């Protein structure tokens, strides 16, 4: 699968980049996003949630 497709349809990267992309989605009228963690461990899932929470905080200013 081309990286460009993944990048255009997913929120990937660090919290700052995800926050910016979430802002793009919000500006386009998106009101709900789903979170799917593909991590292979509990610690990995927790890190995914931590980054998502940080992105939300950054996006709210």
Buried (B, 14 or more C-beta within 10 A) or exposed (E): EEEEEEEEEEBEBEBEBBBBBBEEEEEEEEEEEEEEEEEEEEEEEEEBEEBBEBBBEBBEE
